[in-house]
Amino acid sequence: MLSVGLALGVLAALRAIAGAGGYGAAALASGAVLLLAGVLACLVSLAAKWLLIGRFTAVEHPLWSGHVWRDELADTFTEVLAAPWLLNSATGTPLLNLWLRGLGARIGRGVWCESYWLPEADLVTLGDGVSVNRGCVVQTHLFHDRIMRMDSVTLQEGATLGPHGIVLPGSTIGARTTLGPASLVMRGETVPADSRWLGNPIAAWPRG
């Protein structure tokens, strides 16, 4: 409903501009209007996260609990509102890093991030110079035996997560370590610094 309302607001704004200055003026202003709408969508999504959840911590919750449903609802704001209106077009930019920091993630200097899939951002730390490529999921929760368990994920300085890689809760990726595309780091693993890994689940990257 909010997304539809935002679309109607954009159309109304462009119609008002066209009425005042013609269709040429509306065309010239369309980029700024859409950017403003995207920023508004992101601000609403940020507000939803902090109002519904507050700060995520490494805890456990029963599947059929209010916390889990609030978590899913807050994530829906990101997927349905913020992502299509702005985030999908802002991957790999300082704007996405700013958004993630607003959610509570610890993002260092010079981080390249092409994914907004940090479900519980408060539990994520991306050190200086980290690269998170497109399609990656920095997963901070798992469901097991009808229990939602959350834990932190850390990528130390200079680490690289290849395209469509997944890191499960409780994991640490060492400094300057590279994970290849479509790789999976299992729950609770500590990947040593200055190494290269590949596969699902990960194994040492073959030489040659």
C-alpha positions, 0 to 999 in steps of 0.5 A: 500500500505504501509503495502504491501510495508513493507511486501515486505521489510521484505521478501527482508531482509530475502532473503538477510540474507539467501543469506549471511548466509543461511536459519538458519541465516534468521530464527534466524534473522526473529524475529528482522526483524519483530520487526524492521518492526513493529516499522517502521509501528508505526513510520509511523502511528505516523507521519501520525497522527501529520501531518494530524491532529496535536493535538486533542481538544474538538471541533465540526466539520461538518460531511462533513469536511476535519477534519473528513476525516483526522481523519478517515485517521489517524485512518486507519494508526493505524488500517491497519498499526500499529496494525497488524504489532505490536500493536496487539502483544503488548497489556498490555505492556509498548510498547503500553503505549509508543505508546499511549503517542506518540499519545498524551494520558496522561498515568500514571505510572503502567497503564495496557492497552490492547486496542489501541482504543483511537481514539483521544488520546490527549483527554484521561487521564489514571491515575496511576494504571489504567487498561483498558482491552481487547476490550475496547473503550475509545471513545472521539467522537460521531456523532449526527445530522451530527456533530462530537463532541469531548470531553475528557475522564478521568480514575482516578488513580486505575480505572478499565474498564472491558473487552469490556467496552466503555466509551463515551465522556465527562466522568470521572471514579472516582479513584479506581472504577471498571466497569464490562465487556461489560459495557457502560458509557454514555456521560458526566457521572461522576462515583464516586470514590470507587464504582462498576458498571455494565451493558449497560448503567451502574447501581450499581453492584448488591451485592452478 
